[in-house]
Amino acid sequence: MTKKLSIIASGLLISSTMAFAADSIDGAFKEGKVSGTLDAYYENTNPDAASDTGYSAGAVGITYETGSYNGLSAKVGFVAATEINSENDNEFESAFTSNSIMAESNITFATDGLSITAGRQAVGLEWAGDYHEALVASITAIPDTSIALVYTDKVGVAGYDGIEDFVKVNDSKGAYIVEATYSGVSGFEFTPYFYSVPDVADSYGLKSVYSSDMFGATAHYAAASVDGMDDDSILALEASTSIEGLSLAVGYIKTDKDGGADNIGAGDDNISPFEDGNYVYDVDAKTVYGAVGYSVAGLDLGLIYGETKYGSDKEKELNLTTGYSFTDSFSGSILYGNVSAEDSTDDYDKVLVNLNYSF
């Protein structure tokens, strides 16, 4: 799903624009900004042993955000989609459980080094994405450090490729998140975090990233203490290099041999590189992959290929991507995926096509 707006980055943006705050409530509304997206989307899956599935859809997103008055601002956003065509009955409905959703509806208070947002909002953390009905505090008062404190009560999905109504997190008990990023060491960025989902699991992890002009490396470890089940853990390592528009990366992912990694965090993740990655988080799964990317004159080409071994079985996946920016506002993307399963009757190809206009 389309997602992953950094709440820490948004907090910084809000704080940095306070100097241009309105001098009245009326002024804050008059200085508000409208933005939006128009999308045409097509998805098709071709299993080797069954009929094609898929659908095409049109989607629109509209967001209005007020200016700031005494540190206060508000935001509301809607996403709506309509079916154009489906290969079979109810395939559009399986991805779009609702045709429209109020994805964002929140109030923010921001001052130097601190912003607090309450309500429906986009969240983009290591193990929490999409849209949450939440209370989020972003703290940037400490030099070279950003801290996100989150309580989330509901989660929903809002995008051109799917809409799902907000549902309660953890049967109304919610989830608590603390995630920090420290960049005070040249070339390095460290992100420790802790997630508590009461009566389900407590998770913790550390993501370390090194980057230079030509070389990058990532080491990411996370674990969870799961109530009534085997504990979870996952280790992800990646090395990369880039030069003159060409990027190369290799990676390795390993999950706990008894518990896997399905119970870490509060939903969503930033670890699996694949479009599907059906078994990356399974018990005792080991994944190796390689990626190649090339960018030139608004054209982005990408290739990811890897293999996941889970127990005595394995699955291979290939992703080919193409993206092109026709203008600053109009772009298109195509993804071709091929999955070679342990049982050849489960092999399939898929194609995703999207055209986007943003304003």
Backbone torsions as a table, in degrees:
resi	resn	phi	psi	omega
1	MET	NA	153.2	175.5
2	THR	-72.7	133.1	-172.4
3	LYS	-172.2	-168.5	164.6
4	LYS	77.9	59.0	165.7
5	LEU	-90.1	123.3	-176.6
6	SER	-69.2	121.5	178.8
7	ILE	-69.6	-28.6	176.6
8	ILE	-67.7	-44.2	178.7
9	ALA	-62.8	-40.5	-179.3
10	SER	-66.2	-36.1	176.2
11	GLY	-63.4	-41.5	176.2
12	LEU	-61.5	-42.0	-178.9
13	LEU	-63.3	-44.5	-179.7
14	ILE	-61.6	-46.4	-179.2
15	SER	-62.9	-38.4	-176.0
16	SER	-71.8	-18.4	-177.2
17	THR	-99.5	4.1	-177.4
18	MET	-64.5	-25.2	179.4
19	ALA	-63.1	-19.8	-178.6
20	PHE	-105.0	26.8	-176.4
21	ALA	-67.2	152.4	178.1
22	ALA	-75.3	158.5	-179.2
23	ASP	-98.1	6.0	176.7
24	SER	-158.6	165.1	177.0
25	ILE	-64.0	-41.9	178.2
26	ASP	-59.7	-40.4	179.3
27	GLY	-64.5	-37.0	179.3
28	ALA	-62.5	-40.0	178.8
29	PHE	-71.9	-38.0	179.6
30	LYS	-67.1	-31.9	179.8
31	GLU	-86.7	1.8	178.9
32	GLY	-63.5	158.9	-176.9
33	LYS	-123.7	140.7	175.7
34	VAL	-106.2	134.1	174.7
35	SER	-135.7	162.8	-178.2
36	GLY	-168.8	174.0	178.6
37	THR	-139.6	146.9	171.0
38	LEU	-124.2	130.1	-175.8
39	ASP	-133.9	142.6	166.9
40	ALA	-119.1	126.5	-169.6
41	TYR	-131.3	140.2	178.1
42	TYR	-134.5	134.7	178.7
43	GLU	-136.0	131.2	178.6
44	ASN	-141.0	131.5	175.3
45	THR	-118.7	130.7	-175.2
46	ASN	-119.6	88.9	177.7
47	PRO	-70.9	146.0	179.9
48	ASP	-65.6	-29.4	-172.5
49	ALA	-114.4	18.8	-179.0
50	ALA	-154.3	176.2	-179.5
51	SER	-76.2	157.8	177.7
52	ASP	-61.9	149.8	170.8
53	THR	-128.6	157.7	177.4
54	GLY	151.9	178.1	-178.1
55	TYR	-161.2	167.4	170.1
56	SER	-127.9	149.3	-173.7
57	ALA	-149.0	155.7	169.9
58	GLY	-114.7	140.5	-176.6
59	ALA	-138.5	150.3	176.8
60	VAL	-136.0	139.9	175.7
61	GLY	-128.7	132.8	179.9
62	ILE	-129.3	130.0	179.7
63	THR	-130.5	135.8	174.4
64	TYR	-123.6	130.3	178.8
65	GLU	-128.5	127.6	-179.5
66	THR	-73.1	166.9	166.6
67	GLY	-74.5	-179.6	-177.3
68	SER	-98.9	134.6	175.2
69	TYR	-129.7	116.5	-176.0
70	ASN	51.5	37.8	178.3
71	GLY	84.8	-3.5	-177.7
72	LEU	-102.6	138.5	174.4
73	SER	-146.8	164.1	-178.2
74	ALA	-136.6	156.7	-177.6
75	LYS	-146.3	139.8	176.1
76	VAL	-139.8	139.1	-178.1
77	GLY	-147.1	142.0	-179.5
78	PHE	-124.6	147.3	172.0
79	VAL	-129.8	132.9	178.8
80	ALA	-136.9	149.2	-179.4
81	ALA	-143.1	155.1	177.0
82	THR	-136.6	145.4	179.7
83	GLU	-75.4	134.9	172.2
84	ILE	-98.4	-46.4	-179.8
85	ASN	-160.8	149.4	174.2
86	SER	-131.1	142.5	176.7
87	GLU	-64.7	-38.8	-178.6
88	ASN	-139.9	168.6	-179.0
89	ASP	-62.5	140.8	170.3
90	ASN	70.4	10.1	179.0
91	GLU	-75.1	-38.5	174.3
92	PHE	-63.3	-42.5	-177.7
93	GLU	-65.6	-26.3	179.5
94	SER	-69.2	-29.3	177.5
95	ALA	-93.4	-30.1	-179.3
96	PHE	-116.3	85.5	178.5
97	THR	-68.5	-17.2	171.9
98	SER	-138.3	149.4	178.9
99	ASN	-83.0	-15.4	-180.0
100	SER	-153.3	158.1	-177.7
101	ILE	-157.1	143.1	168.6
102	MET	-85.0	97.4	-173.3
103	ALA	-77.6	-33.2	-178.1
104	GLU	-130.8	134.7	175.5
105	SER	-162.0	94.5	-170.9
106	ASN	-148.1	163.7	175.0
107	ILE	-123.4	135.5	-179.1
108	THR	-121.6	135.9	167.6
109	PHE	-112.9	127.9	-176.5
110	ALA	-133.1	136.9	172.5
111	THR	-139.8	178.3	-177.9
112	ASP	-59.3	120.1	175.7
113	GLY	84.1	-0.2	-177.8
114	LEU	-151.8	134.7	168.5
115	SER	-137.3	141.1	179.8
116	ILE	-127.1	124.6	-179.7
117	THR	-121.4	129.9	179.3
118	ALA	-121.4	131.1	177.8
119	GLY	123.8	-165.6	180.0
120	ARG	-74.6	131.8	-174.4
121	GLN	-160.1	158.4	174.9
122	ALA	-76.0	137.5	179.6
123	VAL	-128.0	135.9	179.3
124	GLY	-137.5	78.1	179.3
125	LEU	-112.1	178.6	-173.6
126	GLU	-59.5	-37.7	-178.0
127	TRP	-130.7	26.7	176.8
128	ALA	-149.6	118.3	-180.0
129	GLY	-134.9	-162.7	-177.2
130	ASP	64.9	-145.8	-177.3
131	TYR	-115.3	137.4	-177.5
132	HIS	-127.2	144.0	166.3
133	GLU	-89.3	105.0	-162.9
134	ALA	-152.6	166.9	169.1
135	LEU	-112.8	120.4	-173.4
136	VAL	-127.4	126.0	173.7
137	ALA	-113.1	127.4	177.6
138	SER	-113.7	120.4	-174.7
139	ILE	-114.3	124.4	179.4
140	THR	-127.6	18.8	-176.5
141	ALA	-72.8	-23.8	-179.4
142	ILE	-85.2	129.8	-178.0
143	PRO	-55.7	136.1	175.7
144	ASP	62.5	18.4	-175.1
145	THR	-135.8	137.2	172.0
146	SER	-124.4	135.2	-178.5
147	ILE	-126.9	132.9	175.6
148	ALA	-115.4	126.6	174.5
149	LEU	-115.3	123.7	-170.5
150	VAL	-133.7	135.1	161.4
151	TYR	-120.2	120.8	-179.6
152	THR	-114.3	134.2	-177.1
153	ASP	-109.0	-32.8	-179.6
154	LYS	-141.3	155.9	178.3
155	VAL	-136.5	142.0	178.4
156	GLY	-141.6	170.1	180.0
157	VAL	-122.2	132.8	-179.6
158	ALA	-143.4	106.8	-179.6
159	GLY	-164.0	173.8	-180.0
160	TYR	-69.1	-17.6	-178.7
161	ASP	-108.5	10.4	176.6
162	GLY	168.3	142.5	174.4
163	ILE	-132.1	128.4	176.8
164	GLU	-133.0	129.9	-179.0
165	ASP	-58.4	153.9	176.5
166	PHE	-63.9	133.6	177.1
167	VAL	-128.2	156.0	-177.7
168	LYS	-67.0	141.4	175.4
169	VAL	-88.7	123.7	173.4
170	ASN	58.4	46.3	176.1
171	ASP	50.6	50.5	176.5
172	SER	75.1	-3.2	177.7
173	LYS	-83.5	-17.4	176.2
174	GLY	70.6	-169.8	178.2
175	ALA	-145.2	148.9	-178.3
176	TYR	-118.1	135.9	-174.6
177	ILE	-133.8	134.2	168.4
178	VAL	-125.8	121.3	-179.7
179	GLU	-138.9	130.6	-178.4
180	ALA	-126.0	154.0	174.5
181	THR	-131.4	126.5	179.2
182	TYR	-118.2	127.3	-177.4
183	SER	-128.0	31.9	-176.9
184	GLY	-81.5	-6.7	176.6
185	VAL	-104.6	124.5	-174.1
186	SER	-55.0	125.7	177.4
187	GLY	87.5	-11.8	-175.8
188	PHE	-114.9	152.5	171.9
189	GLU	-140.6	128.0	-178.0
190	PHE	-117.6	131.0	-179.3
191	THR	-127.5	93.8	171.5
192	PRO	-86.9	153.4	-178.6
193	TYR	-156.3	161.3	176.9
194	PHE	-143.7	131.7	178.6
195	TYR	-122.6	132.1	175.3
196	SER	-123.0	117.9	173.4
197	VAL	-113.0	97.2	-170.8
198	PRO	-52.2	135.6	178.7
199	ASP	66.4	9.2	177.4
200	VAL	-122.0	-64.3	-177.2
201	ALA	-165.0	150.4	168.5
202	ASP	-114.7	128.0	-175.9
203	SER	-120.8	149.2	175.1
204	TYR	-145.3	156.1	179.7
205	GLY	-168.0	171.6	177.0
206	LEU	-143.5	126.5	174.2
207	LYS	-113.2	125.1	-179.8
208	SER	-119.5	129.0	-177.1
209	VAL	-126.6	130.8	172.5
210	TYR	-116.2	135.5	178.7
211	SER	-143.7	139.7	174.2
212	SER	-135.2	-172.7	-177.0
213	ASP	-60.5	-34.0	-174.7
214	MET	-123.3	-12.2	-172.4
215	PHE	-133.8	144.8	176.2
216	GLY	-142.4	154.1	177.7
217	ALA	-149.2	142.7	179.0
218	THR	-132.0	134.0	172.2
219	ALA	-127.3	124.5	-174.5
220	HIS	-135.7	122.5	177.3
221	TYR	-128.1	136.4	177.0
222	ALA	-142.4	150.3	179.2
223	ALA	-145.9	157.7	179.4
224	ALA	-140.2	138.5	170.5
225	SER	-95.2	112.1	-170.7
226	VAL	-105.0	128.1	-178.9
227	ASP	-64.9	123.8	173.9
228	GLY	72.2	10.7	-178.7
229	MET	-140.6	170.5	173.8
230	ASP	-63.7	144.0	177.7
231	ASP	-66.1	151.8	179.8
232	ASP	-103.3	155.3	169.7
233	SER	-161.3	156.9	177.2
234	ILE	-150.4	140.6	175.8
235	LEU	-124.0	129.0	178.6
236	ALA	-129.2	127.7	178.5
237	LEU	-125.0	138.7	177.5
238	GLU	-147.0	139.3	173.7
239	ALA	-122.9	140.4	-175.9
240	SER	-144.6	160.2	175.0
241	THR	-147.6	156.2	179.5
242	SER	-150.5	146.8	177.6
243	ILE	-158.3	124.7	173.9
244	GLU	49.3	52.1	175.2
245	GLY	87.4	-10.6	179.8
246	LEU	-102.1	130.6	178.0
247	SER	-126.2	143.0	179.2
248	LEU	-132.5	143.1	178.5
249	ALA	-150.0	147.9	172.0
250	VAL	-131.8	146.6	-177.0
251	GLY	-147.2	162.2	179.3
252	TYR	-141.4	133.4	-179.7
253	ILE	-130.6	134.5	179.9
254	LYS	-137.8	133.3	178.1
255	THR	-106.1	169.9	-180.0
256	ASP	-61.1	139.2	-176.2
257	LYS	-71.9	-16.9	-179.7
258	ASP	-110.9	-39.9	-173.4
259	GLY	-107.2	-14.7	-175.4
260	GLY	70.2	-146.8	-178.3
261	ALA	-146.0	26.3	-176.2
262	ASP	-78.4	-15.2	-174.0
263	ASN	-109.1	15.9	179.4
264	ILE	-87.2	138.5	173.6
265	GLY	79.1	-155.3	-176.5
266	ALA	-130.0	33.0	179.7
267	GLY	100.5	142.2	-179.6
268	ASP	74.8	168.3	-178.3
269	ASP	-167.2	167.9	176.4
270	ASN	-122.2	21.1	-173.2
271	ILE	-99.7	-54.3	-175.9
272	SER	-62.5	129.4	-179.5
273	PRO	-85.5	-8.5	-170.0
274	PHE	-90.9	160.4	171.8
275	GLU	-64.3	-43.5	-179.6
276	ASP	-109.0	-59.5	179.7
277	GLY	52.9	56.2	-168.9
278	ASN	-60.1	-26.7	-174.6
279	TYR	-124.8	14.0	-176.7
280	VAL	-59.8	-33.3	-175.7
281	TYR	-104.1	9.8	178.6
282	ASP	-68.6	168.5	177.2
283	VAL	-60.9	132.5	176.0
284	ASP	52.7	46.0	179.2
285	ALA	-96.4	136.5	176.8
286	LYS	-126.5	122.5	-175.7
287	THR	-121.2	131.4	171.0
288	VAL	-121.4	144.0	-178.4
289	TYR	-153.5	159.8	173.5
290	GLY	-132.5	148.1	-178.0
291	ALA	-137.5	142.5	176.6
292	VAL	-131.4	134.9	176.6
293	GLY	-135.9	149.7	177.9
294	TYR	-145.6	132.8	-179.1
295	SER	-127.6	133.7	177.5
296	VAL	-158.9	130.2	172.2
297	ALA	49.6	46.5	177.5
298	GLY	82.1	-1.3	179.7
299	LEU	-105.1	127.1	178.3
300	ASP	-117.4	124.6	178.6
301	LEU	-117.7	140.1	-178.9
302	GLY	-143.8	149.2	176.3
303	LEU	-141.3	130.0	173.0
304	ILE	-129.9	131.5	176.3
305	TYR	-137.7	135.2	179.6
306	GLY	-160.8	173.4	-178.8
307	GLU	-135.6	134.7	175.9
308	THR	-114.0	122.9	173.0
309	LYS	-101.6	124.2	179.6
310	TYR	-129.6	110.9	-171.7
311	GLY	65.2	-127.0	178.3
312	SER	-97.3	4.8	-177.9
313	ASP	-107.2	170.6	177.9
314	LYS	-152.6	156.4	176.1
315	GLU	-140.9	138.4	178.3
316	LYS	-112.3	144.8	179.1
317	GLU	-139.2	137.1	175.5
318	LEU	-120.3	129.9	173.8
319	ASN	-122.3	126.7	172.9
320	LEU	-117.4	129.3	-177.6
321	THR	-128.4	146.4	174.8
322	THR	-136.6	130.1	175.7
323	GLY	-133.4	140.8	-179.0
324	TYR	-141.6	133.6	176.7
325	SER	-98.3	106.9	178.7
326	PHE	-70.9	-40.3	174.2
327	THR	-141.9	-177.7	176.6
328	ASP	-63.6	-24.6	-175.2
329	SER	-107.9	-18.9	-172.5
330	PHE	-118.2	125.1	-178.0
331	SER	-144.5	165.2	178.2
332	GLY	-142.3	155.8	179.2
333	SER	-146.9	149.0	176.5
334	ILE	-133.9	134.1	173.3
335	LEU	-124.1	130.4	171.3
336	TYR	-113.8	127.2	179.1
337	GLY	-123.8	141.8	176.1
338	ASN	-131.2	125.8	179.6
339	VAL	-117.0	123.5	176.6
340	SER	-107.4	104.7	-172.6
341	ALA	-86.2	169.9	176.5
342	GLU	-58.9	-44.5	174.7
343	ASP	-95.9	116.1	-174.0
344	SER	-58.4	-22.6	178.0
345	THR	-70.8	-11.9	177.7
346	ASP	-97.9	4.3	177.0
347	ASP	-64.6	147.8	176.2
348	TYR	-157.4	158.6	171.4
349	ASP	-114.4	154.6	174.3
350	LYS	-145.5	152.2	178.6
351	VAL	-132.5	130.6	175.6
352	LEU	-123.0	128.3	-179.8
353	VAL	-128.7	133.0	178.3
354	ASN	-140.0	136.1	170.8
355	LEU	-115.4	130.8	-173.9
356	ASN	-131.4	133.8	170.3
357	TYR	-122.0	125.5	-178.1
358	SER	-116.0	143.7	179.4
359	PHE	-143.5	NA	NA
